[in-house]
Amino acid sequence: MASPKIRAVKPQGAKSRDLAAARRVLRHATDAISALADALNGEFSRAIDAILGIEGRVIVSGMGKSGHVARKIAATLASTGTPALFLHPAEASHGDLGMVTRADALLMLSNSGETAELADLITYAKRLTIPLIGMANNPDSKLLQASDVALLLPKAQEACPMGLAPTTSTTMMLALGDALAVALMERRGFSADQYRDFHPGGSLGKKLIRVSDIMHSGDELPLVMPDTPMREVLIVMTSGRFGFAGHAGVIDKKGALAGIITDGDLRRHMEPGLIDRLARDVMTSNPKTVPPEMLASEALTFMTEKPPKVTHLFVVDPKADVRKPVGFLSVHDIIRAGLS
């Protein structure tokens, strides 16, 4: 028999109290992050220098709620160009210290700085002279006293009624971890292309696909010369992988794109003797083109929303001395890439 639905009994005034509690939490977080921003000093840059100075990874560790934040920081670092992993401090004491090498750096989180489970990691780091970056709110704590770089969190009231549950403190840790990741990205010159490489399966990665990633190139390009008879042009337009897409690019002696012939051009010139005419007589001059570095999503907008609307176009490098076509792109290529 299905369990009866349990209907919560809402005491009078509960809604207003709920909103007051939520606003209190958010205001505590806002005030704490503002205080953290004001408190940043040269230690933050030293932390960036320490991480950039290693050849290995950033090993991020913390216990309890700090550990959950540490996992997120490690994931953010790894996805933005700084190799990193999370190491549970208790597991480290039972063999996982083998994951840490002299080429690595340790980033350790503890609000109080006195978390007992971090002791073995601290000792190991000091013994192997592994750079140790500590994040805590007590400058006299064991963690920050042992750290090569001390990231001091300002004292802040936890948002829970008892002032005990990690809330405001973990928000500050999370924000400071994001600050480290972004500062490292900027120091490394981390690019959108690199971000896309690290996120091939996500929607963000798809948004960063460029025309050069999906265009056809080389022998696949349907190209003819201006004096090519139309009977030969028709063969080019209706053969190859583009099939009856019906497009051919017309290039001059230098290889520059002089025009394009589409099925629309054929219809406009449909008359006796068409096949005896030359490509230059039928082509459309100055066709729409896109550069290879353009985002595929931008190319789709350019093709379908800006007149004249087209379904195929050539890719031309605007930085080259000659406007030589380097690729050919269709709307279908963009759709297959998941950008419809």
C-alpha contacts under 8 A as a table, 3 or more apart, distances in Angstrom:
res1	aa1	res2	aa2	distance
10	K	14	A	6.31
11	P	14	A	5.54
13	G	16	S	5.59
13	G	17	R	6.42
14	A	17	R	5.09
14	A	18	D	6.01
15	K	18	D	5.09
15	K	19	L	6.33
16	S	19	L	5.21
16	S	20	A	6.13
17	R	20	A	4.96
17	R	21	A	6.14
18	D	21	A	5.21
18	D	22	A	6.28
19	L	22	A	5.07
19	L	23	R	6.09
20	A	23	R	5.18
20	A	24	R	6.08
21	A	24	R	5.09
21	A	25	V	6.32
22	A	25	V	5.24
22	A	26	L	6.31
23	R	26	L	5.10
23	R	27	R	5.97
24	R	27	R	5.16
24	R	28	H	6.11
24	R	159	A	7.02
25	V	28	H	5.20
25	V	29	A	6.28
25	V	159	A	5.14
25	V	160	C	7.71
25	V	168	T	7.67
26	L	29	A	5.02
26	L	30	T	6.06
27	R	30	T	4.94
27	R	31	D	6.02
28	H	31	D	5.26
28	H	32	A	6.04
28	H	156	A	7.89
28	H	157	Q	7.18
28	H	158	E	7.57
28	H	159	A	6.40
28	H	168	T	6.47
29	A	32	A	5.09
29	A	33	I	6.10
29	A	168	T	5.31
29	A	171	T	6.60
29	A	172	M	7.53
30	T	33	I	5.33
30	T	34	S	6.19
31	D	34	S	5.16
31	D	35	A	6.19
32	A	35	A	5.05
32	A	36	L	6.10
32	A	154	P	7.44
32	A	156	A	6.04
32	A	168	T	6.94
32	A	172	M	6.78
33	I	36	L	4.85
33	I	37	A	6.14
33	I	171	T	7.86
33	I	172	M	5.84
33	I	175	A	7.39
34	S	37	A	5.13
34	S	38	D	6.34
35	A	38	D	5.13
35	A	39	A	6.14
35	A	154	P	6.68
36	L	39	A	5.04
36	L	40	L	6.38
36	L	153	L	6.45
36	L	154	P	6.03
36	L	172	M	7.21
37	A	40	L	5.56
39	A	154	P	7.21
40	L	43	E	7.52
40	L	44	F	6.53
41	N	44	F	5.95
41	N	45	S	7.63
42	G	45	S	5.30
42	G	46	R	6.27
43	E	46	R	4.85
43	E	47	A	6.14
43	E	149	V	6.17
43	E	150	A	6.46
43	E	151	L	6.40
44	F	47	A	5.11
44	F	48	I	6.54
44	F	151	L	6.68
44	F	180	L	7.89
45	S	48	I	5.00
45	S	49	D	6.18
46	R	49	D	4.94
46	R	50	A	6.05
46	R	149	V	6.70
47	A	50	A	5.06
47	A	51	I	6.30
47	A	133	I	6.66
47	A	149	V	6.05
48	I	51	I	5.26
48	I	52	L	6.14
48	I	180	L	7.01
48	I	183	A	7.43
48	I	184	L	6.47
49	D	52	L	5.13
49	D	53	G	5.96
50	A	53	G	5.10
50	A	54	I	6.81
50	A	105	A	7.62
50	A	131	P	6.96
51	I	54	I	5.69
51	I	58	V	7.03
51	I	105	A	6.58
52	L	184	L	7.83
54	I	57	R	7.39
54	I	103	A	5.84
54	I	104	D	6.07
54	I	105	A	6.86
55	E	103	A	5.36
55	E	104	D	6.78
56	G	83	P	7.42
56	G	101	T	7.71
56	G	103	A	4.63
56	G	104	D	4.47
56	G	105	A	7.47
57	R	82	T	7.30
57	R	83	P	4.92
57	R	84	A	4.94
57	R	85	L	7.29
57	R	103	A	7.33
57	R	104	D	4.86
57	R	105	A	6.43
58	V	74	A	7.64
58	V	82	T	7.52
58	V	83	P	6.37
58	V	84	A	4.49
58	V	85	L	6.56
58	V	104	D	5.85
58	V	105	A	4.94
58	V	106	L	5.76
58	V	107	L	6.70
59	I	74	A	7.56
59	I	84	A	5.78
59	I	85	L	5.31
59	I	86	F	5.87
59	I	87	L	6.43
59	I	100	V	7.23
59	I	104	D	6.93
59	I	105	A	6.06
59	I	106	L	4.78
59	I	107	L	6.03
60	V	70	A	5.73
60	V	71	R	7.21
60	V	73	I	7.49
60	V	74	A	5.97
60	V	84	A	7.19
60	V	85	L	6.18
60	V	86	F	4.85
60	V	87	L	6.11
60	V	106	L	5.95
60	V	107	L	4.69
60	V	108	M	5.80
60	V	109	L	7.84
61	S	67	G	6.11
61	S	70	A	5.69
61	S	71	R	7.62
61	S	86	F	5.79
61	S	87	L	5.20
61	S	88	H	5.94
61	S	89	P	6.29
61	S	106	L	7.59
61	S	107	L	6.37
61	S	108	M	4.89
61	S	109	L	6.26
62	G	65	K	7.85
62	G	66	S	5.04
62	G	67	G	3.89
62	G	68	H	7.58
62	G	69	V	7.87
62	G	70	A	5.93
62	G	87	L	7.94
62	G	88	H	6.77
62	G	89	P	6.53
62	G	108	M	5.79
62	G	109	L	4.86
62	G	110	S	6.21
62	G	118	L	7.37
63	M	66	S	5.40
63	M	67	G	4.36
63	M	68	H	7.74
63	M	88	H	7.13
63	M	89	P	6.68
63	M	109	L	7.75
63	M	110	S	7.28
63	M	115	T	7.42
63	M	117	E	7.13
63	M	118	L	7.76
64	G	67	G	5.09
64	G	68	H	6.71
65	K	68	H	5.10
65	K	69	V	6.47
65	K	166	P	6.85
65	K	170	T	7.17
66	S	69	V	5.08
66	S	70	A	6.05
66	S	109	L	5.93
66	S	110	S	6.06
66	S	111	N	7.44
66	S	170	T	6.45
66	S	173	M	7.85
67	G	70	A	4.80
67	G	71	R	6.26
67	G	88	H	7.25
67	G	109	L	7.35
68	H	71	R	5.21
68	H	72	K	6.63
69	V	72	K	5.17
69	V	73	I	6.27
69	V	170	T	6.85
69	V	173	M	7.09
69	V	174	L	5.98
70	A	73	I	5.03
70	A	74	A	6.13
70	A	86	F	6.65
70	A	108	M	7.88
70	A	109	L	6.89
70	A	174	L	7.99
71	R	74	A	5.19
71	R	75	A	6.26
71	R	85	L	7.62
71	R	86	F	5.33
72	K	75	A	5.07
72	K	76	T	6.17
72	K	174	L	7.83
73	I	76	T	5.08
73	I	77	L	6.11
73	I	174	L	6.96
73	I	177	G	5.49
73	I	178	D	6.90
73	I	181	A	7.96
74	A	77	L	5.18
74	A	78	A	6.15
74	A	84	A	5.27
74	A	85	L	5.22
74	A	86	F	5.76
75	A	78	A	5.19
75	A	79	S	6.19
75	A	84	A	7.14
75	A	85	L	7.08
76	T	79	S	5.24
76	T	80	T	6.26
76	T	178	D	7.33
76	T	181	A	6.76
77	L	80	T	5.31
77	L	81	G	6.50
77	L	82	T	5.02
77	L	83	P	6.58
77	L	84	A	6.09
77	L	181	A	5.37
78	A	81	G	5.75
78	A	82	T	5.02
78	A	83	P	4.70
78	A	84	A	5.12
78	A	85	L	7.44
79	S	82	T	7.29
79	S	195	Y	7.24
79	S	198	F	6.09
79	S	199	H	7.69
80	T	181	A	6.96
80	T	182	V	7.94
80	T	185	M	6.38
80	T	190	F	7.27
80	T	195	Y	6.47
80	T	198	F	7.85
81	G	185	M	6.70
81	G	188	R	7.96
81	G	190	F	6.66
81	G	194	Q	7.73
81	G	195	Y	7.81
82	T	181	A	7.77
82	T	184	L	7.49
82	T	185	M	7.99
87	L	91	E	7.53
87	L	92	A	6.78
87	L	96	D	7.65
88	H	91	E	5.34
88	H	92	A	6.11
89	P	92	A	4.87
89	P	93	S	6.52
89	P	117	E	5.88
89	P	118	L	5.77
89	P	120	D	7.90
89	P	121	L	6.84
90	A	93	S	5.31
90	A	94	H	6.89
90	A	117	E	5.97
90	A	118	L	7.85
91	E	94	H	5.10
91	E	95	G	6.66
91	E	96	D	5.69
91	E	97	L	7.98
92	A	95	G	5.61
92	A	96	D	4.11
92	A	97	L	4.61
92	A	98	G	7.89
92	A	120	D	7.77
92	A	121	L	7.07
93	S	96	D	6.73
93	S	97	L	6.61
93	S	120	D	6.20
93	S	121	L	7.49
94	H	97	L	7.59
95	G	98	G	6.19
96	D	99	M	5.62
96	D	100	V	7.88
97	L	100	V	5.54
97	L	121	L	7.46
97	L	124	Y	7.96
98	G	101	T	7.33
100	V	104	D	6.50
101	T	104	D	5.48
101	T	130	I	7.77
102	R	105	A	7.89
102	R	128	L	6.34
102	R	129	T	7.17
102	R	130	I	5.59
103	A	130	I	7.45
104	D	130	I	6.58
104	D	131	P	7.46
105	A	130	I	5.79
105	A	131	P	4.89
105	A	132	L	6.09
105	A	133	I	7.64
106	L	125	A	7.57
106	L	130	I	7.12
106	L	131	P	6.19
106	L	132	L	4.83
106	L	133	I	5.96
107	L	132	L	6.17
107	L	133	I	4.74
107	L	134	G	5.92
107	L	135	M	7.57
108	M	132	L	7.53
108	M	133	I	6.29
108	M	134	G	4.99
108	M	135	M	6.14
109	L	113	G	7.57
109	L	134	G	6.21
109	L	135	M	4.90
109	L	136	A	6.35
109	L	173	M	7.70
110	S	113	G	4.80
110	S	114	E	7.15
110	S	115	T	6.42
110	S	134	G	7.96
110	S	135	M	6.27
110	S	136	A	5.19
110	S	143	L	7.88
111	N	135	M	7.33
111	N	136	A	4.59
111	N	137	N	5.60
111	N	138	N	7.77
111	N	153	L	7.92
111	N	169	S	6.64
111	N	170	T	7.87
112	S	115	T	6.99
112	S	136	A	5.85
112	S	137	N	5.95
112	S	138	N	6.06
112	S	141	S	7.05
113	G	135	M	7.58
113	G	136	A	5.17
113	G	137	N	7.00
113	G	138	N	6.36
113	G	141	S	5.03
113	G	142	K	6.07
113	G	143	L	4.93
113	G	144	L	6.62
114	E	141	S	5.94
114	E	142	K	5.83
114	E	143	L	6.50
115	T	118	L	5.82
115	T	119	A	7.58
116	A	119	A	5.65
117	E	120	D	7.06
118	L	121	L	5.43
118	L	122	I	6.24
119	A	122	I	5.14
119	A	123	T	6.20
120	D	123	T	5.10
120	D	124	Y	6.07
121	L	124	Y	5.05
121	L	125	A	6.10
122	I	125	A	5.16
122	I	126	K	6.28
122	I	132	L	7.82
122	I	143	L	7.48
122	I	146	A	7.28
123	T	126	K	5.24
123	T	127	R	6.11
124	Y	127	R	5.13
124	Y	128	L	6.22
125	A	128	L	5.39
125	A	129	T	5.70
125	A	130	I	4.75
125	A	131	P	7.01
125	A	132	L	6.70
126	K	129	T	4.92
126	K	130	I	6.38
126	K	146	A	7.97
127	R	130	I	7.82
131	P	147	S	7.90
131	P	148	D	6.27
132	L	146	A	7.84
132	L	147	S	5.10
132	L	148	D	5.30
132	L	149	V	6.54
133	I	147	S	5.53
133	I	148	D	6.00
133	I	149	V	4.74
133	I	150	A	6.01
133	I	151	L	7.25
134	G	143	L	6.13
134	G	144	L	5.51
134	G	147	S	5.50
134	G	148	D	7.82
134	G	149	V	6.34
134	G	150	A	5.09
134	G	151	L	5.89
135	M	143	L	7.96
135	M	144	L	7.16
135	M	150	A	6.30
135	M	151	L	4.74
135	M	152	L	5.98
135	M	153	L	6.90
135	M	173	M	7.60
136	A	139	P	7.51
136	A	141	S	7.99
136	A	143	L	7.56
136	A	144	L	6.89
136	A	150	A	7.93
136	A	151	L	6.69
136	A	152	L	5.49
136	A	153	L	5.56
137	N	152	L	5.31
137	N	153	L	4.34
137	N	154	P	5.81
137	N	155	K	6.10
138	N	141	S	5.31
138	N	144	L	7.40
138	N	152	L	7.01
138	N	153	L	7.67
139	P	144	L	5.83
139	P	145	Q	6.95
139	P	150	A	7.86
139	P	152	L	6.61
140	D	144	L	6.69
140	D	145	Q	6.08
141	S	144	L	5.51
141	S	145	Q	5.97
142	K	145	Q	5.19
142	K	146	A	6.11
143	L	146	A	5.31
143	L	147	S	6.14
144	L	147	S	4.93
144	L	149	V	7.76
144	L	150	A	5.38
144	L	151	L	7.83
144	L	152	L	7.99
145	Q	150	A	7.89
147	S	150	A	5.80
153	L	172	M	7.40
153	L	173	M	7.87
156	A	168	T	6.84
156	A	169	S	6.85
157	Q	163	G	6.43
157	Q	168	T	6.77
157	Q	169	S	7.95
158	E	163	G	4.74
158	E	164	L	6.22
158	E	165	A	6.64
158	E	166	P	6.34
158	E	167	T	5.58
158	E	168	T	5.01
158	E	169	S	6.65
159	A	163	G	6.06
159	A	165	A	7.64
159	A	167	T	5.97
159	A	168	T	6.11
160	C	163	G	5.07
160	C	164	L	6.53
160	C	165	A	5.98
160	C	167	T	7.29
161	P	164	L	7.94
162	M	165	A	7.59
166	P	169	S	5.86
166	P	170	T	5.97
167	T	170	T	5.43
167	T	171	T	6.26
168	T	171	T	5.09
168	T	172	M	6.39
169	S	172	M	5.24
169	S	173	M	6.41
170	T	173	M	4.93
170	T	174	L	6.08
171	T	174	L	5.13
171	T	175	A	6.17
172	M	175	A	5.08
172	M	176	L	6.05
173	M	176	L	5.14
173	M	177	G	6.08
174	L	177	G	5.10
174	L	178	D	6.31
175	A	178	D	5.09
175	A	179	A	6.22
176	L	179	A	4.89
176	L	180	L	6.26
177	G	180	L	5.12
177	G	181	A	6.32
178	D	181	A	5.05
178	D	182	V	6.17
179	A	182	V	5.27
179	A	183	A	6.06
180	L	183	A	5.22
180	L	184	L	6.09
181	A	184	L	5.17
181	A	185	M	6.20
182	V	185	M	4.95
182	V	186	E	6.31
183	A	186	E	5.19
183	A	187	R	6.18
184	L	187	R	5.03
184	L	188	R	6.02
185	M	188	R	5.22
185	M	189	G	5.95
185	M	190	F	5.00
186	E	189	G	5.00
186	E	190	F	6.32
187	R	190	F	7.81
190	F	194	Q	6.56
190	F	195	Y	7.51
191	S	194	Q	5.23
191	S	195	Y	6.36
192	A	195	Y	4.94
192	A	196	R	6.14
192	A	208	L	6.83
193	D	196	R	5.04
193	D	197	D	6.29
193	D	208	L	6.90
194	Q	197	D	5.00
194	Q	198	F	6.44
195	Y	198	F	5.22
195	Y	199	H	6.33
195	Y	205	G	7.22
196	R	199	H	5.04
196	R	200	P	5.99
196	R	204	L	7.28
196	R	205	G	4.40
196	R	206	K	7.38
196	R	208	L	5.84
196	R	209	I	7.23
197	D	200	P	5.77
197	D	205	G	7.27
198	F	205	G	7.80
199	H	202	G	5.64
199	H	204	L	7.02
199	H	205	G	4.92
200	P	205	G	5.11
200	P	206	K	6.91
201	G	205	G	6.64
201	G	206	K	7.64
202	G	205	G	5.29
202	G	206	K	6.56
203	S	206	K	5.09
203	S	207	K	6.30
204	L	207	K	5.16
204	L	208	L	6.64
205	G	208	L	5.29
205	G	209	I	6.77
206	K	209	I	5.35
206	K	337	A	7.46
206	K	338	G	6.98
206	K	339	L	6.92
207	K	295	L	7.52
207	K	296	A	7.67
207	K	297	S	6.54
207	K	339	L	7.30
208	L	295	L	6.21
208	L	296	A	7.63
209	I	213	D	6.49
209	I	295	L	5.87
209	I	296	A	5.77
209	I	297	S	7.73
210	R	213	D	5.37
210	R	214	I	7.25
210	R	292	P	6.97
210	R	293	E	5.76
210	R	294	M	5.60
210	R	295	L	4.19
210	R	296	A	4.85
211	V	214	I	5.66
211	V	215	M	5.85
211	V	291	P	7.52
211	V	292	P	5.08
211	V	293	E	6.13
211	V	294	M	5.72
211	V	295	L	5.87
211	V	296	A	4.89
211	V	299	A	7.33
211	V	329	L	7.71
212	S	215	M	5.48
212	S	292	P	4.66
212	S	293	E	6.25
212	S	294	M	7.94
212	S	327	G	7.70
214	I	329	L	7.58
214	I	333	D	6.57
214	I	334	I	7.38
214	I	337	A	7.59
215	M	315	V	7.89
215	M	327	G	5.60
215	M	328	F	5.53
215	M	329	L	4.99
215	M	330	S	7.98
215	M	333	D	7.37
216	H	220	E	6.22
216	H	221	L	6.88
216	H	327	G	5.25
216	H	328	F	5.09
216	H	329	L	6.39
217	S	220	E	5.57
217	S	221	L	5.80
217	S	326	V	6.06
217	S	327	G	4.48
217	S	328	F	6.44
218	G	221	L	6.04
218	G	326	V	7.38
218	G	327	G	7.42
220	E	240	G	7.39
220	E	241	R	7.52
221	L	327	G	6.72
221	L	328	F	6.37
222	P	236	V	6.09
222	P	237	M	6.84
222	P	247	H	7.10
222	P	248	A	4.97
222	P	249	G	6.11
223	L	236	V	7.60
223	L	248	A	5.48
223	L	249	G	4.67
223	L	250	V	5.83
223	L	251	I	6.85
224	V	228	T	6.36
224	V	233	V	6.79
224	V	236	V	7.95
224	V	248	A	6.82
224	V	249	G	6.18
224	V	250	V	5.03
224	V	251	I	6.31
224	V	279	A	7.70
225	M	228	T	5.33
225	M	250	V	5.41
225	M	251	I	5.36
225	M	252	D	6.18
225	M	253	K	7.75
225	M	279	A	7.12
226	P	250	V	5.90
226	P	251	I	6.68
226	P	252	D	6.57
226	P	278	L	6.75
226	P	279	A	5.04
226	P	280	R	4.68
227	D	278	L	5.30
227	D	279	A	5.89
227	D	280	R	6.46
228	T	232	E	6.68
228	T	233	V	6.68
228	T	278	L	5.49
228	T	279	A	5.51
229	P	232	E	5.56
229	P	233	V	6.41
229	P	275	I	6.84
229	P	276	D	6.03
229	P	277	R	5.80
229	P	278	L	4.45
229	P	279	A	6.15
230	M	233	V	4.61
230	M	234	L	5.97
230	M	274	L	6.90
230	M	275	I	4.70
230	M	276	D	6.07
230	M	277	R	5.64
230	M	278	L	5.39
230	M	279	A	5.78
231	R	234	L	5.35
231	R	235	I	6.78
231	R	275	I	4.67
231	R	276	D	6.68
232	E	235	I	5.18
232	E	236	V	6.55
233	V	236	V	5.12
233	V	237	M	6.18
233	V	248	A	7.25
233	V	279	A	7.01
234	L	237	M	4.96
234	L	238	T	6.14
234	L	246	G	7.98
235	I	238	T	5.35
235	I	239	S	5.97
236	V	239	S	5.46
236	V	240	G	7.51
236	V	248	A	6.86
237	M	242	F	7.84
237	M	243	G	7.32
237	M	244	F	6.84
237	M	245	A	7.21
237	M	246	G	4.63
237	M	247	H	5.20
237	M	248	A	5.66
238	T	242	F	7.40
238	T	243	G	5.11
238	T	244	F	4.82
238	T	245	A	7.11
238	T	246	G	5.87
239	S	242	F	6.85
239	S	243	G	5.22
239	S	244	F	7.27
240	G	243	G	5.67
242	F	245	A	5.51
242	F	246	G	7.63
243	G	246	G	7.19
245	A	263	D	7.74
246	G	261	I	7.88
246	G	262	T	5.52
246	G	263	D	5.17
247	H	260	I	7.08
247	H	261	I	5.59
247	H	262	T	4.54
247	H	263	D	6.71
247	H	312	H	7.74
248	A	260	I	5.77
248	A	261	I	5.20
248	A	262	T	6.68
249	G	257	L	6.81
249	G	258	A	7.78
249	G	259	G	6.09
249	G	260	I	4.48
249	G	261	I	6.34
249	G	314	F	7.65
250	V	257	L	5.93
250	V	258	A	5.55
250	V	259	G	5.03
250	V	260	I	5.58
250	V	261	I	7.42
250	V	279	A	7.21
250	V	280	R	7.67
250	V	283	M	7.41
251	I	254	K	7.60
251	I	255	G	5.18
251	I	256	A	5.19
251	I	257	L	4.51
251	I	258	A	5.22
251	I	259	G	7.05
251	I	324	K	7.81
252	D	255	G	5.21
252	D	256	A	5.53
252	D	257	L	6.67
252	D	258	A	6.18
253	K	256	A	7.46
254	K	322	V	7.27
255	G	322	V	7.30
255	G	323	R	7.60
255	G	324	K	5.39
255	G	325	P	7.80
256	A	322	V	5.56
256	A	323	R	4.64
256	A	324	K	4.21
256	A	325	P	6.87
257	L	260	I	7.97
257	L	323	R	5.92
257	L	324	K	5.68
257	L	325	P	6.14
258	A	285	S	6.06
258	A	286	N	6.54
259	G	280	R	7.99
259	G	283	M	5.65
259	G	284	T	5.27
259	G	285	S	4.21
259	G	286	N	5.64
259	G	287	P	5.88
260	I	283	M	5.24
260	I	284	T	5.35
260	I	285	S	6.66
260	I	286	N	7.98
260	I	287	P	6.24
261	I	264	G	7.92
261	I	265	D	5.92
261	I	266	L	7.57
261	I	279	A	7.69
261	I	282	V	6.75
261	I	283	M	4.65
261	I	284	T	6.21
262	T	265	D	5.17
262	T	266	L	6.59
262	T	283	M	7.83
263	D	266	L	4.99
263	D	267	R	6.38
264	G	267	R	5.16
264	G	268	R	6.31
265	D	268	R	5.10
265	D	269	H	6.27
265	D	282	V	6.40
265	D	283	M	6.79
265	D	284	T	7.33
266	L	269	H	5.21
266	L	270	M	5.81
266	L	282	V	7.37
267	R	270	M	5.01
269	H	274	L	6.88
269	H	282	V	6.91
270	M	274	L	6.48
271	E	274	L	5.82
273	G	276	D	5.33
273	G	277	R	6.75
274	L	277	R	5.36
275	I	278	L	7.99
277	R	281	D	6.62
277	R	282	V	7.79
278	L	281	D	5.46
278	L	282	V	7.04
279	A	282	V	5.46
279	A	283	M	5.96
280	R	283	M	5.44
284	T	287	P	6.48
287	P	313	L	7.92
288	K	313	L	6.53
288	K	314	F	7.52
289	T	313	L	5.87
289	T	314	F	5.27
289	T	315	V	5.52
289	T	316	V	6.26
290	V	294	M	6.96
290	V	299	A	6.93
290	V	313	L	7.64
290	V	314	F	6.85
290	V	315	V	5.03
290	V	316	V	6.09
290	V	317	D	7.98
291	P	294	M	5.62
291	P	315	V	5.53
291	P	316	V	5.24
291	P	317	D	5.24
291	P	318	P	6.42
292	P	315	V	6.04
292	P	316	V	6.83
292	P	317	D	6.39
292	P	327	G	7.79
294	M	298	E	6.72
294	M	299	A	6.73
295	L	298	E	5.23
295	L	299	A	6.38
296	A	299	A	4.92
296	A	300	L	6.24
296	A	334	I	6.57
296	A	339	L	7.73
297	S	300	L	5.15
297	S	301	T	6.58
297	S	334	I	7.71
297	S	339	L	6.38
298	E	301	T	5.16
298	E	302	F	6.17
299	A	302	F	4.90
299	A	303	M	6.07
300	L	303	M	5.16
300	L	304	T	6.10
300	L	331	V	6.73
300	L	334	I	7.07
301	T	304	T	5.35
301	T	305	E	5.34
301	T	306	K	7.15
302	F	305	E	5.90
302	F	306	K	5.49
303	M	306	K	6.43
303	M	309	K	5.55
303	M	310	V	5.20
303	M	311	T	6.41
303	M	312	H	7.72
303	M	331	V	7.74
304	T	307	P	7.70
304	T	309	K	5.05
304	T	310	V	6.27
304	T	311	T	7.29
305	E	309	K	6.45
306	K	309	K	6.04
310	V	313	L	7.17
311	T	330	S	5.65
311	T	331	V	5.30
312	H	328	F	7.35
312	H	329	L	5.64
312	H	330	S	4.25
312	H	331	V	6.39
313	L	328	F	5.94
313	L	329	L	5.53
313	L	330	S	6.55
314	F	325	P	6.22
314	F	326	V	7.63
314	F	327	G	5.80
314	F	328	F	4.45
314	F	329	L	6.19
315	V	325	P	5.59
315	V	326	V	5.67
315	V	327	G	4.66
315	V	328	F	5.61
315	V	329	L	7.05
316	V	323	R	5.95
316	V	324	K	6.01
316	V	325	P	4.66
316	V	326	V	5.68
316	V	327	G	7.03
317	D	320	A	5.68
317	D	323	R	6.53
317	D	324	K	7.14
317	D	325	P	7.28
317	D	326	V	7.02
318	P	323	R	6.62
320	A	323	R	6.45
320	A	324	K	7.74
325	P	328	F	7.78
329	L	333	D	6.60
330	S	333	D	5.29
330	S	334	I	6.88
331	V	334	I	5.24
331	V	335	I	6.31
332	H	335	I	4.98
332	H	336	R	6.06
333	D	336	R	5.17
333	D	337	A	6.39
334	I	337	A	5.10
334	I	338	G	6.79
334	I	339	L	5.81
334	I	340	S	6.87
335	I	338	G	5.22
335	I	339	L	5.28
335	I	340	S	4.79
336	R	339	L	7.41
